[in-house]
Amino acid sequence: MENKELYSTTNFQIAGWLMLNDIPLLDIKWKRRRCEFIFQDFDTREELIAEFFKEEKLQKWISTTQELKARMYADQPPIEFDRD
């Protein structure tokens, strides 16, 4: 990203983790079919994101919800919206 004072991610779970840790979400931008979550950058960002990947219970929750969504949509896929 060009502006070093901002941090952006398209990872929904990381965006949620940052918000859970009181990092304010500044904006959401759609890029094709993906959201870009934009935060004010901060000194301990790398450590906080590394902590996200170390949280075993959280990682298991993410895997479980992804599996649940896959099963939900296997029989009845959602209607696609084009937001380009």
Sine and cosine of phi, psi and omega as CSV:
sin_phi,cos_phi,sin_psi,cos_psi,sin_omega,cos_omega
0.00,0.00,0.59,-0.80,-0.11,-0.99
-0.96,0.29,-0.70,0.71,-0.04,-1.00
-0.99,0.13,0.93,-0.38,-0.06,-1.00
-0.96,0.28,-0.16,0.99,0.03,-1.00
-1.00,0.07,-0.13,0.99,0.02,-1.00
-0.89,-0.46,0.43,-0.90,0.11,-0.99
-0.79,-0.61,0.73,-0.69,0.04,-1.00
-0.78,-0.62,0.48,-0.88,0.05,-1.00
-0.55,-0.83,0.50,-0.87,0.13,-0.99
-0.98,-0.19,0.03,1.00,-0.01,-1.00
-0.99,0.11,0.93,-0.36,-0.05,-1.00
-0.86,0.52,-0.69,0.73,-0.04,-1.00
-0.92,0.39,-0.65,0.76,0.04,-1.00
-0.91,0.41,-0.65,0.76,0.04,-1.00
-0.86,0.50,-0.70,0.72,0.04,-1.00
-0.89,0.45,-0.64,0.77,0.03,-1.00
-0.89,0.46,-0.69,0.73,0.02,-1.00
-0.89,0.46,-0.69,0.72,0.02,-1.00
-0.90,0.43,-0.64,0.77,0.04,-1.00
-0.86,0.51,-0.50,0.87,0.01,-1.00
-0.99,-0.13,0.46,0.89,0.13,-0.99
0.91,0.42,0.46,0.89,0.12,-0.99
-1.00,-0.05,0.89,-0.45,-0.08,-1.00
-0.93,0.36,0.71,-0.70,0.10,-0.99
-0.99,0.17,0.84,-0.55,-0.04,-1.00
-1.00,0.02,-0.59,0.80,-0.10,-1.00
-0.27,-0.96,0.34,-0.94,0.15,-0.99
-0.78,-0.62,0.80,-0.60,0.02,-1.00
-0.84,-0.55,0.70,-0.71,0.06,-1.00
-1.00,0.06,0.76,-0.65,0.11,-0.99
-0.79,-0.61,0.97,-0.25,-0.12,-0.99
0.85,0.53,-0.90,-0.44,-0.03,-1.00
-0.97,-0.26,0.29,0.96,-0.03,-1.00
-0.84,-0.54,0.51,-0.86,0.09,-1.00
-1.00,-0.09,0.62,-0.79,0.14,-0.99
-0.93,-0.37,0.86,-0.51,-0.01,-1.00
-0.99,-0.11,0.80,-0.60,-0.12,-0.99
-0.91,-0.43,0.78,-0.63,-0.02,-1.00
-0.81,-0.58,0.39,-0.92,0.20,-0.98
-0.94,0.34,0.76,-0.65,0.01,-1.00
-0.94,0.34,0.39,-0.92,-0.02,-1.00
-0.53,-0.85,0.39,-0.92,-0.14,-0.99
-0.85,0.52,-0.60,0.80,-0.10,-0.99
-0.99,-0.17,0.35,0.94,-0.04,-1.00
-0.83,0.55,-0.75,0.66,-0.05,-1.00
-0.87,0.50,-0.65,0.76,0.01,-1.00
-0.92,0.39,-0.66,0.75,-0.01,-1.00
-0.91,0.41,-0.65,0.76,0.02,-1.00
-0.94,0.34,-0.61,0.79,0.07,-1.00
-0.88,0.48,-0.62,0.79,0.04,-1.00
-0.89,0.46,-0.62,0.78,0.05,-1.00
-0.82,0.57,-0.72,0.69,-0.05,-1.00
-0.96,0.28,-0.32,0.95,0.02,-1.00
-1.00,0.07,-0.31,0.95,-0.03,-1.00
-0.96,0.28,0.99,-0.13,-0.08,-1.00
-0.87,0.49,-0.70,0.72,-0.02,-1.00
-0.89,0.46,-0.65,0.76,0.02,-1.00
-0.90,0.43,-0.69,0.72,0.00,-1.00
-0.90,0.43,-0.61,0.79,0.05,-1.00
-0.92,0.40,-0.64,0.77,0.05,-1.00
-0.86,0.51,-0.71,0.71,0.00,-1.00
-0.88,0.48,-0.73,0.68,0.01,-1.00
-0.88,0.48,-0.67,0.75,-0.01,-1.00
-0.91,0.42,-0.69,0.72,0.00,-1.00
-0.93,0.37,-0.57,0.82,0.05,-1.00
-0.91,0.41,-0.66,0.75,0.05,-1.00
-0.90,0.44,-0.67,0.74,0.01,-1.00
-0.88,0.47,-0.69,0.73,0.03,-1.00
-0.90,0.44,-0.67,0.75,0.02,-1.00
-0.86,0.50,-0.68,0.74,0.02,-1.00
-0.93,0.37,-0.63,0.77,0.01,-1.00
-0.87,0.49,-0.73,0.69,-0.10,-0.99
-1.00,0.04,-0.12,0.99,-0.01,-1.00
-0.89,0.46,-0.66,0.75,-0.03,-1.00
-1.00,0.02,-0.49,0.87,-0.08,-1.00
-0.61,-0.79,0.99,0.12,-0.02,-1.00
-0.89,0.45,0.52,-0.85,0.02,-1.00
-0.95,0.31,0.33,-0.94,0.09,-1.00
-0.94,0.33,0.73,-0.69,-0.01,-1.00
-0.99,0.14,0.67,-0.74,0.09,-1.00
-0.90,-0.44,0.72,-0.69,0.04,-1.00
-0.99,-0.14,0.90,-0.43,-0.06,-1.00
-0.92,-0.39,0.46,0.89,0.00,-1.00
-0.90,0.44,0.00,0.00,0.00,0.00
